[in-house]
Amino acid sequence: MLVLERVKDLRVLRYVLSHNHSAWGGQLDVEEYIERERLNYTHRFCDLWRSEPVVNGTYYWVFRDTALPSENFEDIVCACEFVVRDSYYFDKSLHRCKCAAIGSVYTLEQHRKKGYATEMMEQLVEKMKELFRGEYDFSFLYSEVGEYYSRFGFRSHHVPVALLETGKKTKIEYSYVTEENLPKFIDQYDAKVRQMAQATPTSVAVKPSVQNIEWFQNRSIHLAKLQKREFDGNRFGIHIGSAFALWYYEFGDDQVTLIMLDAETPDQTRKLLECCMAECCAVKKIKIWHDELVYHAGEKDEAALGLVTELGGSVGHTNESLSALSMLHSSSQPAWVANGKWAWY
C-alpha cells in the first residue's frame, strides 16, 4: 500500500534531507544543509512544530510503500512539503483565501522510475482539497522539471528574469530597510498587491508578510556564517523615501536576488537599481524577476525592462524556477498577480 503521511519527527526529516541534499544542498555539506533546513522549519514563517489549530506554516509529507521494510525508514520512497499562507482572489470583489506552496518534491534515488512521484502528487492534491475547503483556495509551485506538474492540474505562469552586474558607484542617497521599518514597507506592498489584483479581473495573489521576508533573510544569514562572509542581518534592503527594494543573498551563486521592489515611477525604479548595484558589491550580480520591474503605481509597464539595459544589464533570461498554479476547487484559470521571488518557496 502507498501511503501519504504528514510528519514532524526530526529523525524522519534528517533521513529525507540526507538524501535530497544532492539536489538542493548546493555547496553545503550534508550536516550544514540539514541545519539550514531545521532553522527554516523553526522560523515562525514555517513553524513546522506549531500547535494543531494554527493553519499557516509548513506541512511536511513522506510517501511510504508499506510493502518495504520500515525499521530504518526504508519504506520512505518520496517526500515533499508545502507552506500555507494567506492570499487573495479577485473576481467582482476581493476575497481572502489560503494558498499552499509546494516544495522539495523528491524521489529517493533507489526508488525512481517506479511511478511513486506521480502517485504521491495525486494523493497530495487530494489531501490539499481535503484540508483547505475554501472556494478560492489554491496551490502553486516552482518546477525544475519542466511541465511535469501540468498533469496534476497546474498551469504555467513563467516569469523571465533580468540580470545586472554590481560595482556601479552612485551619488544617489538611500537608507536601509531594517527590522524596525520593514513592517511599514510590507504593508505598503500589500496595498499595492491588492490594487494590482483588483485591476485584473479573475486573479490571485499571495499576501505579503514580514515573516516571509524574515525567512529569506535567515537563509542569507546562515549562508554568510558558513562562508565567513560579512553580512549585516538587519539590512533587508534599501529605500529612497517610500520606494524600496528587498533582497536575498545567494552566496553560493555569488548573486543577490531582489525579492521585492516597489516604486511609483520608472525613474524611482532606476534609482533603486543603481543604488542596489552600488550596495550589493559583495557579490557579482543581481537577479530580478520581471514582475518586480514592470509594475509602477499598480500599472504594468513592460517598457520598464529597458531600465535594466540602460544600466548595462540584460533581460528575458529563462527562470530556473518555473512557476505554476492550480485552483483547488474550481476550473478557473486566474491571472497570477505579483508573481515574484518573494512568493517563492
C-alpha positions as CSV (number, residue, x, y, z in Angstrom):
1,M,0.0,0.0,0.0
2,L,1.2,3.5,-0.8
3,V,0.5,6.0,2.0
4,L,1.0,9.8,2.2
5,E,1.9,10.7,5.8
6,R,2.4,14.0,7.5
7,V,5.5,14.0,9.7
8,K,7.2,16.3,12.2
9,D,9.7,13.7,13.6
10,L,13.2,15.2,13.2
11,R,14.7,11.7,12.7
12,V,12.5,11.3,9.6
13,L,13.4,14.7,8.4
14,R,17.1,14.0,8.8
15,Y,16.7,10.8,6.8
16,V,15.0,12.5,3.9
17,L,17.2,15.6,3.9
18,S,20.3,13.5,3.9
19,H,19.1,12.1,0.6
20,N,17.8,15.2,-1.1
21,H,20.9,17.2,-0.1
22,S,22.3,16.2,-3.5
23,A,19.5,18.2,-5.2
24,W,19.3,21.3,-3.0
25,G,22.3,21.4,-0.7
26,G,24.4,23.4,-3.2
27,Q,27.9,24.0,-1.7
28,L,26.7,23.0,1.8
29,D,27.7,19.6,3.2
30,V,25.0,17.3,4.5
31,E,25.1,18.5,8.1
32,E,25.2,22.2,7.1
33,Y,22.2,21.6,4.8
34,I,20.2,19.8,7.5
35,E,20.9,22.5,10.0
36,R,19.8,25.2,7.5
37,E,16.5,23.4,6.9
38,R,16.0,22.8,10.6
39,L,16.4,26.5,11.2
40,N,14.0,27.3,8.4
41,Y,11.3,25.0,9.9
42,T,11.8,26.6,13.3
43,H,11.1,30.1,12.0
44,R,7.7,31.5,12.5
45,F,7.0,31.6,8.7
46,C,7.2,27.8,8.6
47,D,6.7,26.8,12.3
48,L,6.7,23.1,11.5
49,W,6.2,22.2,15.1
50,R,3.3,24.6,15.8
51,S,0.2,23.6,17.6
52,E,-2.5,22.0,15.5
53,P,-5.1,24.8,15.4
54,V,-2.7,27.0,13.5
55,V,-3.3,26.6,9.8
56,N,-0.5,28.7,8.3
57,G,3.0,27.2,8.1
58,T,4.8,24.2,6.7
59,Y,3.3,20.7,6.3
60,Y,6.0,18.0,5.6
61,W,4.9,14.8,3.9
62,V,6.6,11.4,3.3
63,F,5.3,8.8,0.9
64,R,5.6,5.3,2.2
65,D,5.4,1.9,0.4
66,T,4.3,-0.4,3.2
67,A,5.5,-3.4,1.3
68,L,9.1,-2.3,2.1
69,P,10.9,-2.7,5.4
70,S,10.2,0.2,7.8
71,E,12.8,-0.3,10.6
72,N,15.3,2.3,9.3
73,F,12.8,4.3,7.2
74,E,13.5,2.2,4.1
75,D,9.8,2.3,3.3
76,I,10.0,6.1,2.6
77,V,10.2,6.4,-1.2
78,C,9.3,10.1,-1.8
79,A,8.8,13.3,0.2
80,C,7.5,16.8,-0.3
81,E,6.2,19.7,1.7
82,F,4.0,22.8,1.4
83,V,3.7,26.0,3.2
84,V,0.3,27.6,3.7
85,R,-0.2,31.4,3.6
86,D,-2.9,33.9,3.5
87,S,-3.8,35.0,-0.1
88,Y,-6.3,36.9,-2.3
89,Y,-8.7,36.0,-5.0
90,F,-10.4,38.7,-7.0
91,D,-13.4,38.4,-9.3
92,K,-16.1,41.0,-8.7
93,S,-14.7,41.6,-5.2
94,L,-11.6,40.8,-3.3
95,H,-11.7,37.5,-1.3
96,R,-9.4,36.3,1.4
97,C,-8.3,32.7,0.9
98,K,-5.4,30.3,1.6
99,C,-2.7,29.1,-0.7
100,A,-0.4,26.1,-0.3
101,A,3.0,26.5,-2.0
102,I,4.5,23.0,-2.8
103,G,8.3,22.5,-2.5
104,S,11.0,19.9,-2.1
105,V,9.3,17.2,-4.2
106,Y,11.9,14.4,-4.2
107,T,12.1,10.7,-5.0
108,L,14.9,8.8,-3.3
109,E,17.3,7.6,-6.0
110,Q,16.8,3.9,-5.4
111,H,13.0,4.3,-5.9
112,R,13.0,6.3,-9.1
113,K,11.1,5.4,-12.4
114,K,8.5,3.3,-10.5
115,G,5.7,5.9,-10.6
116,Y,6.0,6.8,-6.9
117,A,6.2,10.6,-7.5
118,T,3.1,10.6,-9.7
119,E,1.1,8.7,-7.1
120,M,2.4,10.9,-4.4
121,M,1.4,14.1,-6.2
122,E,-2.1,12.7,-7.0
123,Q,-2.6,12.0,-3.3
124,L,-1.1,15.3,-2.3
125,V,-3.6,17.3,-4.4
126,E,-6.5,15.3,-2.9
127,K,-5.1,16.0,0.6
128,M,-4.9,19.7,-0.1
129,K,-8.5,19.7,-1.3
130,E,-9.5,18.0,1.9
131,L,-7.6,20.3,4.2
132,F,-8.4,23.6,2.5
133,R,-12.0,23.8,1.6
134,G,-12.3,27.5,0.8
135,E,-14.0,28.2,-2.5
136,Y,-11.0,30.3,-3.7
137,D,-8.1,28.3,-2.1
138,F,-5.3,27.5,-4.5
139,S,-1.9,25.9,-4.7
140,F,1.3,26.8,-6.6
141,L,4.8,25.5,-7.1
142,Y,8.1,26.2,-8.8
143,S,9.2,23.4,-11.1
144,E,12.7,22.4,-12.1
145,V,11.4,19.6,-14.3
146,G,9.6,21.5,-17.0
147,E,5.8,20.9,-17.4
148,Y,5.7,17.7,-15.4
149,Y,3.1,19.2,-12.9
150,S,0.6,20.1,-15.6
151,R,-0.7,16.5,-15.4
152,F,-1.9,17.4,-11.9
153,G,-3.8,20.5,-12.9
154,F,-1.0,23.1,-12.6
155,R,-1.0,25.8,-15.2
156,S,2.3,27.6,-16.1
157,H,2.8,31.2,-15.2
158,H,6.5,31.5,-16.1
159,V,8.3,34.8,-15.4
160,P,11.7,35.7,-17.0
161,V,14.5,37.3,-15.1
162,A,16.8,40.2,-15.6
163,L,20.5,40.4,-14.7
164,L,22.7,43.3,-13.6
165,E,26.3,43.4,-12.6
166,T,27.2,45.0,-9.3
167,G,30.0,47.5,-8.6
168,K,28.4,50.6,-10.0
169,K,29.1,53.8,-8.0
170,T,26.3,56.2,-7.3
171,K,25.8,59.6,-5.7
172,I,22.1,58.9,-5.0
173,E,21.4,58.9,-1.3
174,Y,19.5,55.9,0.1
175,S,18.7,54.4,3.5
176,Y,18.4,50.8,4.7
177,V,15.2,48.8,5.3
178,T,15.7,47.3,8.8
179,E,13.7,45.3,11.3
180,E,12.2,48.5,12.6
181,N,10.7,49.8,9.4
182,L,10.2,46.6,7.5
183,P,6.5,46.2,8.6
184,K,5.7,49.6,7.1
185,F,7.1,48.7,3.7
186,I,5.4,45.3,3.7
187,D,2.0,47.0,4.5
188,Q,2.7,49.3,1.6
189,Y,3.5,46.4,-0.8
190,D,0.4,44.6,0.4
191,A,-1.7,47.6,-0.5
192,K,0.0,47.5,-4.0
193,V,-0.8,43.8,-4.4
194,R,-4.4,44.3,-3.6
195,Q,-4.6,47.2,-6.0
196,M,-3.0,45.2,-8.8
197,A,-5.3,42.2,-8.1
198,Q,-8.4,44.4,-8.3
199,A,-7.2,45.9,-11.6
200,T,-7.0,42.3,-13.0
201,P,-10.4,40.5,-13.3
202,T,-10.2,36.9,-12.1
203,S,-6.8,36.9,-10.4
204,V,-4.9,35.5,-7.4
205,A,-2.1,36.9,-5.3
206,V,-0.2,35.7,-2.3
207,K,-0.4,38.1,0.6
208,P,3.0,39.6,1.6
209,S,4.1,39.2,5.1
210,V,7.0,40.2,7.3
211,Q,7.6,36.6,8.3
212,N,8.1,35.7,4.6
213,I,10.9,38.3,4.2
214,E,12.5,37.2,7.5
215,W,12.6,33.7,6.2
216,F,14.7,34.8,3.3
217,Q,16.9,36.9,5.5
218,N,17.5,33.9,7.8
219,R,18.8,31.9,4.9
220,S,21.2,34.7,3.9
221,I,22.4,35.0,7.5
222,H,23.0,31.2,7.7
223,L,24.9,31.1,4.4
224,A,27.0,34.1,5.3
225,K,28.2,32.5,8.5
226,L,29.1,29.3,6.8
227,Q,31.1,31.0,4.1
228,K,32.5,33.6,6.5
229,R,31.0,36.5,4.6
230,E,30.4,39.9,6.0
231,F,26.7,40.4,6.2
232,D,24.5,42.7,8.2
233,G,21.5,40.7,9.2
234,N,19.5,43.8,9.9
235,R,19.7,45.2,6.4
236,F,16.8,43.7,4.5
237,G,17.2,46.1,1.5
238,I,17.2,49.8,0.8
239,H,14.7,52.6,0.3
240,I,14.6,56.0,-1.2
241,G,11.7,57.7,0.5
242,S,8.8,55.3,0.1
243,A,10.3,53.5,-2.9
244,F,12.1,50.3,-1.7
245,A,13.9,47.1,-2.7
246,L,14.4,44.0,-0.6
247,W,17.0,41.3,-1.3
248,Y,18.1,37.8,-0.7
249,Y,21.8,36.9,-0.8
250,E,22.6,33.7,-2.5
251,F,26.3,33.5,-1.7
252,G,26.8,30.1,-3.2
253,D,25.9,31.5,-6.6
254,D,27.7,34.8,-5.9
255,Q,24.5,36.8,-6.5
256,V,21.7,38.7,-4.8
257,T,18.1,38.4,-5.9
258,L,15.8,41.4,-5.5
259,I,12.8,39.7,-4.0
260,M,10.5,42.7,-3.7
261,L,10.6,46.1,-5.3
262,D,8.0,48.9,-5.0
263,A,8.1,52.2,-6.8
264,E,5.6,54.7,-8.2
265,T,7.5,55.6,-11.3
266,P,10.2,54.1,-13.6
267,D,12.6,56.8,-12.5
268,Q,12.3,55.6,-8.9
269,T,12.9,52.0,-10.1
270,R,16.0,53.1,-12.0
271,K,17.4,54.9,-8.9
272,L,16.7,51.8,-6.7
273,L,18.5,49.6,-9.2
274,E,21.5,51.9,-9.4
275,C,21.8,52.0,-5.6
276,C,21.5,48.2,-5.3
277,M,24.3,47.8,-7.8
278,A,26.5,50.0,-5.6
279,E,25.4,48.5,-2.3
280,C,25.5,44.8,-3.2
281,C,29.1,44.7,-4.3
282,A,29.9,41.7,-2.0
283,V,28.5,39.6,-4.9
284,K,28.9,39.8,-8.7
285,K,25.4,40.0,-10.0
286,I,21.8,41.0,-9.2
287,K,18.8,38.9,-10.4
288,I,15.3,40.4,-10.7
289,W,12.1,38.7,-11.7
290,H,10.4,40.7,-14.5
291,D,7.2,41.1,-12.5
292,E,9.1,43.1,-9.9
293,L,10.3,45.6,-12.5
294,V,7.2,46.3,-14.6
295,Y,4.6,47.4,-12.1
296,H,4.5,51.0,-11.1
297,A,1.6,52.5,-9.1
298,G,-0.3,49.3,-9.7
299,E,0.1,49.6,-13.5
300,K,2.0,47.2,-15.7
301,D,4.6,48.8,-18.0
302,E,6.8,46.4,-19.9
303,A,8.9,49.4,-21.1
304,A,10.4,49.5,-17.6
305,L,12.5,46.5,-18.6
306,G,14.6,49.0,-20.6
307,L,15.8,50.4,-17.3
308,V,17.9,47.3,-16.9
309,T,19.6,47.6,-20.3
310,E,20.2,51.3,-19.7
311,L,22.2,50.2,-16.7
312,G,24.2,47.7,-18.7
313,G,22.2,44.6,-17.8
314,S,20.1,42.2,-19.7
315,V,16.5,40.9,-19.6
316,G,14.5,37.9,-20.8
317,H,16.6,35.2,-19.2
318,T,15.0,31.8,-18.5
319,N,13.9,31.5,-14.9
320,E,15.2,28.3,-13.4
321,S,12.1,28.3,-11.1
322,L,9.2,27.6,-13.5
323,S,6.0,28.8,-11.7
324,A,2.7,27.0,-12.0
325,L,-0.7,27.4,-10.2
326,S,-3.8,25.4,-9.7
327,M,-7.2,26.2,-8.1
328,L,-8.2,23.6,-5.6
329,H,-12.0,23.7,-6.0
330,S,-12.7,25.3,-9.4
331,S,-11.7,25.0,-13.0
332,S,-11.0,28.8,-13.4
333,Q,-7.6,29.8,-14.6
334,P,-6.9,33.1,-12.9
335,A,-4.1,35.5,-13.6
336,W,-1.2,35.4,-11.1
337,V,-0.6,38.9,-9.8
338,A,2.8,39.8,-8.2
339,N,4.5,36.6,-9.2
340,G,7.9,37.4,-7.8
341,K,10.8,35.7,-6.0
342,W,9.4,36.8,-2.6
343,A,6.5,34.4,-3.0
344,W,8.9,31.5,-3.8
345,Y,9.3,28.6,-1.5
